[in-house]
Amino acid sequence: EVQLVESGGGLVKPGGSLRLSCATSGFAFGIYSMTWARQAPGKGLEWVATIVSSGTSINYADSVKGRFTVSRDNARNSLYLQMDSLTAEDTAVYYCARRIAGTQLWTMDLWGQGTMVTVS
Amino acid sequence: EIVMTQSPATLSVSPGESATLSCRASQSVSSKLAWYQQKPGQAPRLLIYGTSTRATGIPARFSGSGSGSEFTLTISSLQSEDFAVYYCQQHYNWPLTFGGGTKVDIK
């Protein structure tokens, strides 16, 4: 079964750090670009960052640049999001998502169920 | 940053009727526009990409149109499972940006 499973969310104090993981299965993780997106409670979707399949190129939203770091381990089929200097505005459900295959389009065709991060 | 604006914020529709959702970009995104559906407590689900291409497994009652900065998602003959929030997303350049969403609820 093709799936993405996020973990690592929880309650953290302002200024603290958290590391999220996204474990994948059922597809060739190493050839896909991957994205982190988030959704604050009752709000819309916000793109956070995208990392290409090789890990050599990463794009970040301005709101997280310099504080969040995306990485991946293709041998472990896993994606990570290191979040530092957290503020209340980072409180959200964090999703990992897979870039759609067979196109050159930066849209996401498979999403995990998300992990909640609360900064308080 | 390209700002995506969706309208209306809420659309009340009776089952079996059609719904038309709008998405406007602050500048041209060519045809690089996607639509997602999200139900409460669930992850987003890709419906349409490249303005009009349905994602795998998406029923034909979902259709997308438009170009440049004006786009439309049409849902014909709404089924009970279609009541949800719909987001547009431009995939033309960085940062990727989403619209604020349109909630389709039962009239």
Interface residues (C-beta under 8 A of the other chain):
Chain A: T35 G44 L45 E46 W47 T50 N59 A61 D62 Y95 A97 I100 T103 L105 W106 T107 M108 D109 L110 W111 G112 Q113 G114
Chain B: E1 K32 A34 Y36 Q38 Q42 A43 P44 R45 L46 Y49 G50 A55 T56 Y87 Q89 H91 W94 P95 L96 T97 F98 G99 G100 G101
